Amino acid sequence: MMKPITPFQALQRIVEIAGSQSAAARGLGVPQPTFWKWLQSSKRLPAEYVLLAEELFGVSRHDLRPDIYPRNHPPAPEEQERWIGIDFAAPGRERAGYVTVSGTGGAR
């Protein structure tokens, strides 16, 4: 298992992989001075670019923004394990007027 790196180190890793700040900025669709500002002042990638950066440069979203994508967050449950409905055991809830629906077909 790889040791986690800081968001700043992850941003620097993007530059290494891309070859330059200009190439990294082009890949993310921003001007080079914007990318420079991220490196110099904020030291992290804005949230709206994290998934694209992961796809383009292979740097993990967990390293780029651990505040948004923590490593210890459990995965989403499988569709069969999800519970969709009304908690009839909750105080003040009665069955009258409610319809039980089975096989929602992915409707949320």
TAWOPE-V974015 format. One record per residue. N is the residue number from 1. OMEGA is omega in whole degrees, 0 to 359 (999 if undefined). Layout:
n | omega
N | OMEGA
N | OMEGA
This chain:
n | omega
1 | 181
2 | 176
3 | 179
4 | 177
5 | 180
6 | 176
7 | 178
8 | 177
9 | 178
10 | 178
11 | 176
12 | 179
13 | 176
14 | 179
15 | 178
16 | 182
17 | 181
18 | 181
19 | 178
20 | 175
21 | 181
22 | 180
23 | 178
24 | 179
25 | 178
26 | 180
27 | 181
28 | 177
29 | 178
30 | 175
31 | 180
32 | 178
33 | 177
34 | 179
35 | 177
36 | 180
37 | 178
38 | 180
39 | 187
40 | 187
41 | 185
42 | 180
43 | 177
44 | 180
45 | 176
46 | 187
47 | 185
48 | 180
49 | 188
50 | 183
51 | 177
52 | 179
53 | 178
54 | 180
55 | 184
56 | 190
57 | 177
58 | 177
59 | 187
60 | 175
61 | 180
62 | 177
63 | 182
64 | 182
65 | 180
66 | 177
67 | 180
68 | 183
69 | 180
70 | 182
71 | 185
72 | 179
73 | 182
74 | 177
75 | 178
76 | 179
77 | 177
78 | 183
79 | 182
80 | 183
81 | 183
82 | 178
83 | 179
84 | 179
85 | 183
86 | 179
87 | 182
88 | 179
89 | 180
90 | 179
91 | 177
92 | 180
93 | 176
94 | 182
95 | 183
96 | 177
97 | 180
98 | 179
99 | 176
100 | 181
101 | 177
102 | 178
103 | 184
104 | 177
105 | 177
106 | 178
107 | 181
108 | 999
